[in-house]
Amino acid sequence: MVHGGSIGIGTFAIQIAKYRGARVFVTADVCINYKTEDFVAWVEETGGKGVDVILDNIGRAYFEGDIDSLNVDGTLFIIGFQGGTVAEVNLSGLLARCLTVQEVWKTKL
């Protein structure tokens, strides 16, 4: 899943993911309208599996939904904080599904 899919880094991430054969979910004004639709509900239509990777430039405002949307062993890459920097999280969701949360700049894509 790519949050902010209509901005520069988002469109780049979509292209790379599609090149690697991934099924890509995107929050933007057209794909999943973040103003009127719930991206978690869209992900639930995968049969409850969730997504493997989320690239998030929003931060706090999407953090809980990101965690709920990830598949077992999923990874959340945080690249920005447009929606805030401080988030409260129920750690059981992270531990139960072996999720990884990290910033993308130290990662080799």
JOCOR-V825054 format. One record per backbone hydrogen bond with DSSP energy under -1.0 kcal/mol. NH is the residue of the N-H (numbers start at 1). CO is the residue of the C=O. Records with the same first field share a line. If there is no record, write none. Layout:
BEGIN
NH: CO ; CO
END
This chain:
BEGIN
2: 25
3: 55
4: 27
5: 27
7: 4
11: 7
12: 8
13: 9
14: 10
15: 11
16: 12
17: 13
18: 14
19: 15
20: 16
21: 18
22: 17
27: 2
28: 32
34: 32
36: 33
37: 33
42: 38
43: 39
44: 40
46: 43
47: 44
51: 69
54: 75
55: 1
56: 77
60: 84
62: 59
63: 59
66: 62
67: 63
68: 64
69: 65
71: 51
73: 97
74: 71
75: 52
76: 100
77: 54
78: 102
79: 56
82: 57
83: 58
84: 81
93: 90
95: 91
96: 92
98: 95
99: 94
100: 74
102: 76
107: 104
END
